[in-house]
Amino acid sequence: MSEHQAELEKRLWAIANELRGNMGADEFRNYILGLIFFKFLSEKIEKTGNDILSEDNMKFEEIGGKEEYIEAVREYCVNSIGYFIEPKYLFRVLARRARNREFIIEDLGLALKYIEDSTNGQDSSDDFSGLFGDVDLTSLKLGKSVEDKNKLISEVLKHLNEINFEFEDTEMDILGNAYEYLIGQFASYAGKKAGEFYTPAQASKLLAMLTTAGREKVKSAYDPTCGSGSLLLKIARYTDVASFYGQELNTTTYNLARMNMILHGVGFNDFEIKQGDTLEEPQHLDKKFDIVVANPPFSQKWSANDSFLSDERFSSYGKLAPSSKADFAFIQHMIYQLSENGIMAVIVPHGVLFRGASEGVIRKYLLKDKNYIDAIIGLPANIFYGTSIPTCIIVVKKNRKIDDDILFIDASNEFEKAKNQNYLRDEDVEKIVNAYVNREDVEKYSKKVSMKEIEENDYNLNIPRYVDTFEEEEEINLDEVVENITNLDKEMKENNEIIKNFCDELGIKAPVI
């Protein structure tokens, strides 16, 4: 990490921590992240405007009130970067007014609304509509009176305005990475809620490396439970992704995902994030994707309505995942969206590997009838927010050959222990990826298993059935134990003698030990 990157992250988190006051970190998150995003959009629009107006020897800030220029720049900006902001609504203009102790909160609200409205009827409208819906400037959380609210928001604007967001093209990821750093920091404070919007960075890295190994470029990547979008963006660090697709149920997190995409320089034509319940209201069924990844909510309830038996995602299996556990429903949905030559990786609880009833039927179908499962990877316990249970990754490919084995990896003991949570180290991630890519048997770590052996185990995929990690206890040397006890007894007698002599000198009765 560069010094610039580290300094930016440090300053942004300091602002978030110092200014939130008594507000919970997960509540203040929407404000600080929303306003960082507004500053980014504002600086981008000003730079774009200055470039357009350079031939006229004008600056963007100078066209306020000049409708002819405003309309020309507006049309260009909406078509090229998807949105527009008038000069009077620029972040730095509002921050300057805040520094002069002016009342700015009302105009800030108008500025955020202006950005969203500028995309109405445009190709970018889906990506900007309702984007600032969670930056509620009327909330009592900001203060009891309008003056209190204005004071707090003004402080945030003034502090953010002191940070330079203008980076060279080679540094474009610095702000995006800092934004993700903040999301991760807020997740650590949010506790159980964090699992709704954030997959720990190392787990995201692992899924990204597993699905991009040997791929220099892919047309599309998809996450059906995309949260803040960090997992999709992590894939782009390891391969060139033309288009990103995702769906998210939670409205706040859906907004966060769209902001995250734009902050990372993904053009409005290059991503499609939808809002809604992926199982009940899927938004991308007409598409197939080269990479499919997800960290779905573990054992979430779903309707499991009989009508799904005629849904193409589930119909061929003959059974639906139980209503109390939607894990296999997410897996089936993801497989349906996977292209014939694509790869999929999903994080699930261990019960998916061995539970019976309808889940056993689905698992057998995937193994025996389809031969889709390529690898099972056991992960350590307590590495995800909101749960301490051990989890696993299922890797799926549709283009496997009939005689291909399945690779089992037990990485459950490879981690660093932290105060409240365990985490995967870089070396742990790399060891898993190398084992998967090389498909080698490594004693007490990984093993290739034939379909015949899995059939003999009644299609149970529980990792300990195939990877023996049992460590024999060291043989006890009885002579050494006897010697140690003898020496300890001798030492105790000597100590008792010293205590007795000391008590005799004092004229008191020695204690019985």
C-alpha positions as CSV (number, residue, x, y, z in Angstrom):
1,M,0.0,0.0,0.0
2,S,1.3,3.5,-0.9
3,E,1.9,6.2,1.7
4,H,-0.7,8.3,-0.1
5,Q,-3.3,5.5,0.2
6,A,-2.6,4.9,3.9
7,E,-2.7,8.6,4.7
8,L,-6.0,9.0,2.8
9,E,-7.6,6.1,4.7
10,K,-6.3,7.4,8.0
11,R,-7.7,10.9,7.5
12,L,-11.1,9.8,6.2
13,W,-11.6,7.4,9.1
14,A,-10.5,10.1,11.6
15,I,-13.1,12.4,10.1
16,A,-15.8,9.7,10.4
17,N,-14.9,8.9,14.0
18,E,-14.5,12.5,15.3
19,L,-17.6,14.0,13.8
20,R,-20.2,11.3,14.4
21,G,-20.5,12.3,18.1
22,N,-23.0,10.0,19.8
23,M,-24.4,8.6,16.5
24,G,-23.7,4.9,16.0
25,A,-21.0,4.2,13.4
26,D,-23.4,2.2,11.2
27,E,-25.8,5.1,11.2
28,F,-23.1,7.8,10.4
29,R,-21.9,5.5,7.6
30,N,-24.6,6.7,5.2
31,Y,-23.7,10.3,5.7
32,I,-19.9,10.2,5.5
33,L,-19.9,7.7,2.5
34,G,-22.6,9.7,0.7
35,L,-20.8,13.0,1.1
36,I,-17.4,11.5,0.1
37,F,-19.2,10.3,-3.0
38,F,-20.8,13.7,-3.6
39,K,-17.3,15.3,-3.4
40,F,-16.0,12.7,-5.9
41,L,-18.8,13.4,-8.4
42,S,-18.4,17.2,-7.9
43,E,-14.7,17.2,-8.6
44,K,-15.2,14.9,-11.6
45,I,-17.9,17.1,-13.1
46,E,-15.7,20.2,-12.7
47,K,-12.7,18.6,-14.3
48,T,-14.9,17.3,-17.2
49,G,-16.4,20.8,-17.6
50,N,-13.0,22.5,-17.5
51,D,-11.8,20.2,-20.3
52,I,-14.8,21.0,-22.5
53,L,-14.6,24.7,-21.9
54,S,-10.8,25.0,-22.4
55,E,-11.2,25.9,-26.1
56,D,-13.3,28.9,-25.0
57,N,-10.8,29.9,-22.4
58,M,-13.4,29.4,-19.7
59,K,-13.6,27.6,-16.4
60,F,-16.6,25.5,-15.3
61,E,-17.3,27.7,-12.3
62,E,-17.7,30.7,-14.6
63,I,-20.7,29.4,-16.5
64,G,-23.2,29.9,-13.7
65,G,-26.2,31.8,-15.1
66,K,-25.1,31.3,-18.7
67,E,-27.8,28.9,-19.9
68,E,-26.3,28.3,-23.3
69,Y,-23.0,27.1,-21.8
70,I,-24.8,25.2,-19.0
71,E,-27.0,23.3,-21.5
72,A,-24.0,22.4,-23.8
73,V,-21.9,21.1,-20.9
74,R,-24.9,19.4,-19.3
75,E,-25.6,17.4,-22.5
76,Y,-22.0,16.4,-22.9
77,C,-21.6,15.3,-19.3
78,V,-24.9,13.3,-19.1
79,N,-23.9,11.4,-22.2
80,S,-20.3,10.8,-21.2
81,I,-20.2,10.3,-17.4
82,G,-24.0,10.0,-16.8
83,Y,-24.9,13.0,-14.7
84,F,-24.6,16.8,-14.2
85,I,-24.1,19.3,-11.4
86,E,-24.5,23.1,-11.7
87,P,-21.6,25.2,-10.6
88,K,-23.5,26.6,-7.6
89,Y,-24.0,23.1,-6.2
90,L,-20.3,22.0,-6.4
91,F,-19.0,20.5,-3.2
92,R,-16.2,23.0,-2.8
93,V,-18.7,25.9,-3.2
94,L,-20.9,24.5,-0.5
95,A,-17.9,23.8,1.7
96,R,-16.6,27.4,1.3
97,R,-20.0,28.6,2.4
98,A,-19.9,26.3,5.3
99,R,-16.5,27.7,6.3
100,N,-18.2,31.2,6.3
101,R,-20.8,29.8,8.7
102,E,-23.6,30.1,6.2
103,F,-26.7,27.9,6.2
104,I,-26.0,25.3,3.6
105,I,-27.9,22.1,4.5
106,E,-30.9,23.1,2.4
107,D,-28.8,23.7,-0.7
108,L,-26.9,20.5,-0.1
109,G,-30.2,18.6,-0.2
110,L,-31.0,20.4,-3.5
111,A,-27.6,19.5,-4.9
112,L,-28.0,15.8,-4.2
113,K,-31.5,15.9,-5.7
114,Y,-30.2,17.8,-8.7
115,I,-27.6,15.0,-9.5
116,E,-30.3,12.3,-9.4
117,D,-32.8,14.4,-11.5
118,S,-30.1,15.2,-14.1
119,T,-30.2,11.6,-15.2
120,N,-34.0,11.4,-15.7
121,G,-34.8,9.8,-19.1
122,Q,-31.1,9.0,-19.7
123,D,-29.3,5.7,-20.0
124,S,-27.7,6.3,-16.6
125,S,-31.0,6.8,-14.7
126,D,-31.1,3.4,-13.2
127,D,-27.6,3.9,-11.7
128,F,-28.4,7.3,-10.1
129,S,-32.1,7.1,-9.2
130,G,-32.5,7.3,-5.5
131,L,-28.7,7.1,-5.0
132,F,-28.7,9.6,-2.1
133,G,-31.9,8.3,-0.5
134,D,-30.1,7.4,2.7
135,V,-28.4,10.8,3.2
136,D,-31.4,12.0,5.2
137,L,-30.6,15.6,6.1
138,T,-33.8,16.0,8.1
139,S,-33.0,13.2,10.5
140,L,-33.0,13.9,14.2
141,K,-29.8,11.8,14.4
142,L,-28.0,14.8,13.0
143,G,-29.3,17.1,15.7
144,K,-32.5,18.3,17.4
145,S,-32.7,21.7,15.6
146,V,-32.1,22.6,12.0
147,E,-29.2,24.7,13.2
148,D,-27.6,21.7,14.9
149,K,-28.0,19.6,11.8
150,N,-26.5,22.4,9.7
151,K,-23.5,22.7,12.1
152,L,-22.7,18.9,12.0
153,I,-23.0,18.6,8.2
154,S,-21.0,21.8,7.7
155,E,-18.2,20.3,9.8
156,V,-18.2,17.2,7.6
157,L,-18.0,19.3,4.4
158,K,-15.2,21.5,5.8
159,H,-13.1,18.5,6.8
160,L,-13.6,16.6,3.6
161,N,-12.9,19.7,1.5
162,E,-9.3,19.7,3.0
163,I,-8.6,16.3,1.4
164,N,-7.3,16.2,-2.2
165,F,-9.3,13.7,-4.3
166,E,-7.6,14.7,-7.6
167,F,-5.4,11.8,-8.5
168,E,-3.4,10.8,-11.6
169,D,-4.9,8.1,-13.8
170,T,-2.4,5.7,-12.4
171,E,-3.8,6.4,-8.9
172,M,-7.5,6.2,-9.7
173,D,-8.0,3.2,-7.4
174,I,-6.7,5.1,-4.4
175,L,-10.0,6.8,-3.6
176,G,-12.0,3.6,-4.4
177,N,-9.7,1.5,-2.2
178,A,-10.1,4.1,0.6
179,Y,-13.8,4.0,0.2
180,E,-13.8,0.2,0.6
181,Y,-11.5,0.6,3.6
182,L,-14.1,2.8,5.2
183,I,-16.9,0.3,4.4
184,G,-14.7,-2.4,6.1
185,Q,-14.2,-0.2,9.1
186,F,-17.9,0.5,9.5
187,A,-18.5,-3.2,9.1
188,S,-16.2,-4.0,12.1
189,Y,-18.4,-1.7,14.2
190,A,-21.7,-2.9,12.9
191,G,-21.4,-6.4,14.4
192,K,-24.0,-8.9,13.1
193,K,-25.5,-6.4,10.7
194,A,-22.2,-6.2,8.8
195,G,-22.8,-9.5,7.2
196,E,-25.6,-7.9,5.2
197,F,-23.3,-5.6,3.3
198,Y,-19.7,-6.7,3.5
199,T,-17.6,-9.8,2.9
200,P,-14.2,-9.5,4.6
201,A,-11.5,-8.4,2.2
202,Q,-9.4,-11.6,2.4
203,A,-12.4,-13.8,1.8
204,S,-13.3,-11.6,-1.2
205,K,-9.7,-11.9,-2.4
206,L,-9.9,-15.7,-2.2
207,L,-13.1,-16.0,-4.2
208,A,-11.7,-13.6,-6.8
209,M,-8.4,-15.5,-7.2
210,L,-10.2,-18.8,-7.4
211,T,-12.5,-17.7,-10.2
212,T,-10.0,-15.7,-12.2
213,A,-7.0,-18.1,-12.2
214,G,-5.8,-18.4,-15.8
215,R,-8.3,-15.8,-17.2
216,E,-6.9,-12.6,-18.5
217,K,-10.3,-11.2,-19.6
218,V,-14.0,-12.0,-19.1
219,K,-17.1,-10.5,-20.5
220,S,-19.1,-10.5,-17.3
221,A,-19.1,-11.1,-13.5
222,Y,-22.2,-11.5,-11.4
223,D,-23.1,-11.5,-7.7
224,P,-26.7,-12.3,-6.8
225,T,-26.3,-11.0,-3.3
226,C,-23.8,-8.3,-4.0
227,G,-23.9,-6.2,-0.8
228,S,-21.7,-3.2,-1.2
229,G,-20.2,-4.6,-4.5
230,S,-16.8,-5.1,-3.0
231,L,-16.6,-8.8,-4.1
232,L,-17.4,-7.9,-7.8
233,L,-14.8,-5.1,-7.7
234,K,-12.2,-7.5,-6.2
235,I,-12.5,-9.7,-9.3
236,A,-11.5,-6.7,-11.5
237,R,-8.1,-6.6,-9.7
238,Y,-7.2,-10.0,-11.1
239,T,-8.7,-10.0,-14.5
240,D,-10.2,-7.5,-17.0
241,V,-14.0,-7.5,-16.6
242,A,-16.1,-5.9,-19.3
243,S,-19.4,-5.7,-17.4
244,F,-20.5,-6.1,-13.8
245,Y,-24.0,-7.4,-12.7
246,G,-25.5,-7.8,-9.3
247,Q,-28.6,-7.7,-7.2
248,E,-29.1,-6.6,-3.6
249,L,-32.2,-6.7,-1.4
250,N,-31.4,-4.0,1.2
251,T,-32.0,-0.6,-0.3
252,T,-29.2,1.2,1.7
253,T,-26.7,-1.5,0.6
254,Y,-28.0,-1.3,-3.0
255,N,-27.2,2.4,-3.0
256,L,-23.8,1.8,-1.5
257,A,-23.0,-0.8,-4.2
258,R,-23.8,1.7,-7.0
259,M,-21.6,4.4,-5.4
260,N,-18.8,1.9,-5.0
261,M,-18.9,1.0,-8.7
262,I,-18.8,4.6,-9.8
263,L,-16.0,5.5,-7.4
264,H,-13.9,2.7,-8.8
265,G,-14.2,4.3,-12.3
266,V,-16.8,1.7,-13.6
267,G,-18.8,3.6,-16.3
268,F,-22.6,3.7,-16.0
269,N,-22.8,1.5,-19.2
270,D,-20.5,-1.1,-17.7
271,F,-22.5,-2.1,-14.6
272,E,-26.1,-3.1,-13.8
273,I,-26.9,-3.4,-10.1
274,K,-30.6,-4.2,-9.4
275,Q,-32.6,-4.0,-6.2
276,G,-34.8,-6.8,-5.0
277,D,-35.0,-10.4,-3.6
278,T,-32.9,-12.5,-5.9
279,L,-34.7,-15.7,-5.3
280,E,-38.3,-14.3,-5.4
281,E,-37.7,-11.5,-8.0
282,P,-34.6,-12.3,-10.0
283,Q,-33.6,-9.4,-12.3
284,H,-31.0,-11.0,-14.7
285,L,-32.5,-14.4,-15.8
286,D,-32.1,-13.5,-19.4
287,K,-28.3,-13.4,-19.0
288,K,-25.4,-15.9,-18.5
289,F,-22.2,-14.9,-16.8
290,D,-18.5,-16.0,-17.1
291,I,-17.9,-15.5,-13.4
292,V,-20.5,-16.0,-10.7
293,V,-19.6,-15.4,-7.0
294,A,-21.6,-14.8,-3.8
295,N,-21.5,-14.8,-0.1
296,P,-25.3,-15.3,0.5
297,P,-26.9,-15.0,3.9
298,F,-26.4,-18.3,5.7
299,S,-29.4,-20.5,6.0
300,Q,-31.9,-17.7,5.3
301,K,-35.6,-18.5,5.1
302,W,-37.4,-18.3,1.8
303,S,-40.9,-19.1,0.6
304,A,-40.0,-22.5,-1.2
305,N,-43.4,-22.1,-2.9
306,D,-44.4,-25.1,-5.0
307,S,-44.7,-22.7,-8.0
308,F,-40.9,-22.7,-8.1
309,L,-40.9,-26.4,-9.2
310,S,-41.8,-25.0,-12.7
311,D,-39.1,-22.3,-12.5
312,E,-36.2,-23.2,-14.8
313,R,-33.7,-22.5,-12.1
314,F,-35.1,-25.3,-9.9
315,S,-37.4,-27.6,-12.0
316,S,-34.8,-30.2,-13.2
317,Y,-33.8,-31.0,-9.6
318,G,-37.2,-32.4,-8.6
319,K,-36.9,-30.8,-5.1
320,L,-36.7,-27.4,-3.6
321,A,-34.4,-26.2,-0.8
322,P,-36.3,-26.3,2.5
323,S,-38.0,-23.0,3.4
324,S,-35.9,-22.8,6.6
325,K,-32.6,-22.9,4.7
326,A,-32.2,-21.2,1.3
327,D,-28.5,-22.2,0.8
328,F,-29.2,-24.6,-2.0
329,A,-31.7,-22.2,-3.6
330,F,-29.0,-19.6,-4.0
331,I,-26.6,-22.3,-5.4
332,Q,-29.2,-23.4,-7.9
333,H,-29.9,-19.8,-8.9
334,M,-26.2,-19.2,-9.4
335,I,-25.7,-22.3,-11.5
336,Y,-28.6,-21.3,-13.7
337,Q,-26.9,-17.9,-14.4
338,L,-23.5,-19.5,-15.1
339,S,-22.3,-19.7,-18.7
340,E,-21.3,-23.1,-20.1
341,N,-17.5,-22.3,-19.8
342,G,-17.8,-20.2,-16.7
343,I,-16.7,-20.7,-13.1
344,M,-18.7,-20.1,-9.9
345,A,-17.6,-19.9,-6.3
346,V,-20.0,-19.6,-3.4
347,I,-19.5,-19.4,0.4
348,V,-22.0,-21.6,2.4
349,P,-22.3,-23.2,5.8
350,H,-21.0,-26.7,6.2
351,G,-24.4,-28.2,6.5
352,V,-24.8,-27.9,2.7
353,L,-22.2,-30.6,2.4
354,F,-24.0,-33.3,4.3
355,R,-27.6,-32.5,5.2
356,G,-30.2,-35.0,3.9
357,A,-33.8,-34.8,2.7
358,S,-34.4,-32.4,-0.2
359,E,-30.9,-31.0,0.2
360,G,-29.4,-34.5,-0.2
361,V,-31.5,-34.9,-3.4
362,I,-30.2,-31.7,-4.9
363,R,-26.6,-32.4,-3.9
364,K,-26.8,-35.9,-5.6
365,Y,-28.2,-34.4,-8.7
366,L,-25.4,-31.9,-9.0
367,L,-22.8,-34.6,-8.4
368,K,-24.2,-37.7,-10.2
369,D,-26.4,-36.2,-13.0
370,K,-24.5,-33.0,-13.7
371,N,-21.0,-33.4,-12.5
372,Y,-20.8,-29.7,-11.8
373,I,-19.0,-29.6,-8.5
374,D,-15.2,-29.0,-9.0
375,A,-13.9,-28.4,-5.5
376,I,-14.9,-28.1,-1.8
377,I,-12.8,-25.8,0.4
378,G,-13.2,-25.8,4.1
379,L,-12.5,-22.4,5.8
380,P,-11.7,-21.5,9.4
381,A,-14.4,-20.6,11.9
382,N,-15.2,-17.0,12.9
383,I,-14.0,-15.2,9.8
384,F,-17.3,-13.7,8.7
385,Y,-19.3,-10.9,10.4
386,G,-22.4,-12.0,12.2
387,T,-21.5,-15.7,12.7
388,S,-18.7,-17.7,14.2
389,I,-19.5,-21.0,12.4
390,P,-16.9,-22.6,10.1
391,T,-17.8,-22.2,6.4
392,C,-16.8,-23.6,3.1
393,I,-16.5,-22.6,-0.6
394,I,-18.1,-24.7,-3.3
395,V,-16.5,-24.2,-6.7
396,V,-18.7,-25.1,-9.7
397,K,-17.9,-25.6,-13.4
398,K,-20.3,-26.8,-16.1
399,N,-17.6,-28.0,-18.5
400,R,-16.1,-30.8,-16.4
401,K,-15.3,-34.1,-18.0
402,I,-17.0,-37.3,-16.8
403,D,-13.9,-38.8,-15.1
404,D,-12.8,-35.5,-13.4
405,D,-12.2,-35.9,-9.7
406,I,-13.4,-33.4,-7.1
407,L,-10.7,-31.6,-5.1
408,F,-11.2,-31.3,-1.3
409,I,-9.2,-28.8,0.6
410,D,-9.2,-28.5,4.4
411,A,-7.9,-25.0,5.2
412,S,-9.8,-24.7,8.5
413,N,-6.6,-24.5,10.6
414,E,-4.9,-21.9,8.4
415,F,-5.6,-18.5,9.8
416,E,-4.5,-15.7,12.1
417,K,-6.4,-15.3,15.4
418,A,-7.5,-11.7,16.2
419,K,-9.2,-10.3,19.3
420,N,-12.8,-10.6,18.1
421,Q,-12.4,-12.4,14.8
422,N,-10.1,-14.7,12.9
423,Y,-8.8,-13.7,9.4
424,L,-7.1,-15.3,6.5
425,R,-3.6,-14.1,5.9
426,D,-2.1,-13.6,2.4
427,E,-0.2,-16.9,2.7
428,D,-3.3,-18.8,3.6
429,V,-5.2,-17.4,0.6
430,E,-2.3,-18.2,-1.7
431,K,-1.9,-21.8,-0.3
432,I,-5.6,-22.5,-1.1
433,V,-5.4,-21.0,-4.6
434,N,-2.2,-22.9,-5.4
435,A,-3.7,-26.2,-4.1
436,Y,-6.8,-25.6,-6.3
437,V,-4.9,-24.6,-9.4
438,N,-2.4,-27.4,-9.2
439,R,-4.9,-30.0,-8.0
440,E,-2.4,-31.9,-6.0
441,D,-2.8,-34.2,-3.0
442,V,-1.1,-32.6,0.0
443,E,-1.0,-34.6,3.2
444,K,-3.5,-33.4,5.8
445,Y,-4.6,-30.5,3.5
446,S,-5.9,-31.5,0.1
447,K,-7.0,-34.6,-1.8
448,K,-8.5,-35.5,-5.2
449,V,-11.5,-37.7,-4.8
450,S,-13.1,-39.8,-7.5
451,M,-16.8,-39.8,-8.1
452,K,-16.9,-43.5,-7.2
453,E,-15.6,-42.8,-3.7
454,I,-18.2,-40.0,-3.3
455,E,-20.9,-42.4,-4.5
456,E,-19.7,-44.9,-1.9
457,N,-20.2,-42.2,0.7
458,D,-23.8,-41.7,-0.4
459,Y,-22.9,-38.3,-2.0
460,N,-21.9,-36.9,1.4
461,L,-19.3,-34.1,0.9
462,N,-18.3,-33.6,4.5
463,I,-14.6,-32.7,4.2
464,P,-13.2,-34.9,7.1
465,R,-14.5,-38.0,5.2
466,Y,-11.9,-37.3,2.5
467,V,-9.1,-35.2,4.0
468,D,-7.6,-36.8,7.1
469,T,-6.2,-34.1,9.4
470,F,-5.9,-36.3,12.5
471,E,-2.7,-35.7,14.4
472,E,-1.5,-38.6,16.5
473,E,-0.7,-37.7,20.0
474,E,2.9,-37.9,21.0
475,E,3.7,-41.2,22.8
476,I,3.9,-40.8,26.6
477,N,7.3,-41.8,28.1
478,L,6.2,-43.3,31.5
479,D,9.8,-43.3,32.8
480,E,10.1,-39.6,32.2
481,V,6.7,-39.0,33.9
482,V,7.8,-41.0,37.0
483,E,11.1,-39.1,37.1
484,N,9.3,-35.7,36.9
485,I,6.9,-36.7,39.7
486,T,9.9,-37.8,41.9
487,N,11.7,-34.6,41.3
488,L,8.6,-32.6,42.1
489,D,8.0,-34.5,45.4
490,K,11.7,-34.0,46.4
491,E,11.3,-30.2,45.7
492,M,8.1,-30.0,47.8
493,K,9.8,-31.8,50.7
494,E,12.7,-29.4,50.6
495,N,10.4,-26.4,50.5
496,N,8.4,-27.8,53.5
497,E,11.7,-28.1,55.4
498,I,12.6,-24.5,54.7
499,I,9.1,-23.3,55.8
500,K,9.3,-25.4,59.1
501,N,12.7,-24.0,60.0
502,F,11.5,-20.4,59.3
503,C,8.4,-20.9,61.5
504,D,10.5,-22.4,64.3
505,E,12.7,-19.3,64.4
506,L,9.6,-17.1,64.7
507,G,8.1,-19.4,67.4
508,I,5.0,-20.1,65.4
509,K,3.4,-23.4,64.3
510,A,4.3,-24.4,60.7
511,P,1.3,-24.8,58.4
512,V,0.5,-28.3,57.1
513,I,1.1,-28.5,53.4
